[in-house]
């Protein structure tokens, strides 16, 4: 891995632990109809058209530690380099590449829960990528799903890798996705030569208009996705940070009433 040591995509990809579904019960009232379209109307006048506009939006949207849960703090460095862009090479190893022409800006914010009480350092990150068009952002979602099919085992950097990756995409209205035009989740195992044992790895990514947002958790000793890592479990904190960014992006882009 060259360039920045902690980048957007190499920070994460998605965990595999899920909660058991609740028992099915006969509803006493008719269920509410499922919406068929996201309640979001973008304002063309507010859409970023330059790198400077896109970076301002990305910085306004990206989730810092406060968006995750109590106990999370900023890492050092806290923000990625403006020119940083990770690329999954033919050998399934993440490398530093050149930001594509269809990407106006991309920002990753790094947070963590420090080691304490016999638990390791839990590292997380949030990424916002602003594309030139909605179609460009849609292509990023599709290519992210393809990465797992091509490389179920990936090298993040020297001494760090993820294995056994699986992915699932959910457009709006499918699989519980009621907050974004498109969403995906990737899950697998995280291995770090400096840490004993295999940990979980969780990557969530969603799209609203021309913006994609992602959150990632690299597991650590003493944590599982569903346990109480801090005030809330790591999976809940990850989803909370993701939804916070979607809400911020919508506020930045939608038509104002």
GIHU-V860627 format. One record per residue. N is the residue number from 1. RES is the residue in one letter. BURIAL is + if it has 16 or more other C-alpha atoms within 10 Angstrom, else -. Layout:
n & res & burial
N & RES & BURIAL
N & RES & BURIAL
This chain:
n & res & burial
1 & X & +
2 & X & -
3 & X & -
4 & X & +
5 & X & -
6 & X & +
7 & X & +
8 & X & +
9 & X & +
10 & X & +
11 & X & +
12 & X & +
13 & X & +
14 & X & +
15 & X & +
16 & X & +
17 & X & -
18 & X & -
19 & X & -
20 & X & -
21 & X & -
22 & X & -
23 & X & -
24 & X & -
25 & X & -
26 & X & -
27 & X & -
28 & X & -
29 & X & -
30 & X & -
31 & X & -
32 & X & -
33 & X & -
34 & X & -
35 & X & -
36 & X & -
37 & X & -
38 & X & -
39 & X & -
40 & X & +
41 & X & -
42 & X & +
43 & X & -
44 & X & -
45 & X & -
46 & X & -
47 & X & +
48 & X & +
49 & X & -
50 & X & -
51 & X & +
52 & X & -
53 & X & -
54 & X & +
55 & X & +
56 & X & -
57 & X & +
58 & X & +
59 & X & +
60 & X & -
61 & X & +
62 & X & +
63 & X & +
64 & X & +
65 & X & +
66 & X & -
67 & X & +
68 & X & +
69 & X & +
70 & X & -
71 & X & -
72 & X & +
73 & X & +
74 & X & +
75 & X & +
76 & X & -
77 & X & -
78 & X & -
79 & X & +
80 & X & +
81 & X & -
82 & X & -
83 & X & -
84 & X & +
85 & X & +
86 & X & +
87 & X & +
88 & X & +
89 & X & -
90 & X & -
91 & X & -
92 & X & +
93 & X & +
94 & X & +
95 & X & +
96 & X & +
97 & X & -
98 & X & -
99 & X & +
100 & X & -
101 & X & -
102 & X & -
103 & X & +
104 & X & +
105 & X & +
106 & X & +
107 & X & +
108 & X & +
109 & X & +
110 & X & +
111 & X & +
112 & X & +
113 & X & +
114 & X & +
115 & X & -
116 & X & -
117 & X & -
118 & X & -
119 & X & -
120 & X & +
121 & X & +
122 & X & +
123 & X & +
124 & X & +
125 & X & +
126 & X & +
127 & X & +
128 & X & +
129 & X & +
130 & X & +
131 & X & +
132 & X & +
133 & X & +
134 & X & +
135 & X & -
136 & X & +
137 & X & +
138 & X & +
139 & X & -
140 & X & +
141 & X & +
142 & X & -
143 & X & -
144 & X & +
145 & X & +
146 & X & -
147 & X & +
148 & X & +
149 & X & -
150 & X & -
151 & X & +
152 & X & +
153 & X & +
154 & X & +
155 & X & +
156 & X & +
157 & X & +
158 & X & -
159 & X & -
160 & X & -
161 & X & +
162 & X & +
163 & X & +
164 & X & -
165 & X & +
166 & X & +
167 & X & +
168 & X & -
169 & X & +
170 & X & +
171 & X & +
172 & X & +
173 & X & +
174 & X & -
175 & X & -
176 & X & -
177 & X & +
178 & X & +
179 & X & +
180 & X & +
181 & X & +
182 & X & +
183 & X & +
184 & X & +
185 & X & +
186 & X & +
187 & X & +
188 & X & +
189 & X & +
190 & X & +
191 & X & +
192 & X & +
193 & X & -
194 & X & -
195 & X & -
196 & X & -
197 & X & -
198 & X & +
199 & X & +
200 & X & +
201 & X & +
202 & X & +
203 & X & +
204 & X & +
205 & X & +
206 & X & +
207 & X & +
208 & X & +
209 & X & +
210 & X & +
211 & X & +
212 & X & +
213 & X & +
214 & X & +
215 & X & +
216 & X & +
217 & X & +
218 & X & +
219 & X & +
220 & X & +
221 & X & +
222 & X & +
223 & X & +
224 & X & +
225 & X & +
226 & X & -
227 & X & -
228 & X & -
229 & X & +
230 & X & -
231 & X & -
232 & X & +
233 & X & +
234 & X & +
235 & X & +
236 & X & +
237 & X & +
238 & X & +
239 & X & +
240 & X & +
241 & X & +
242 & X & +
243 & X & +
244 & X & +
245 & X & +
246 & X & +
247 & X & -
248 & X & +
249 & X & +
250 & X & +
251 & X & -
252 & X & +
253 & X & +
254 & X & +
255 & X & -
256 & X & -
257 & X & -
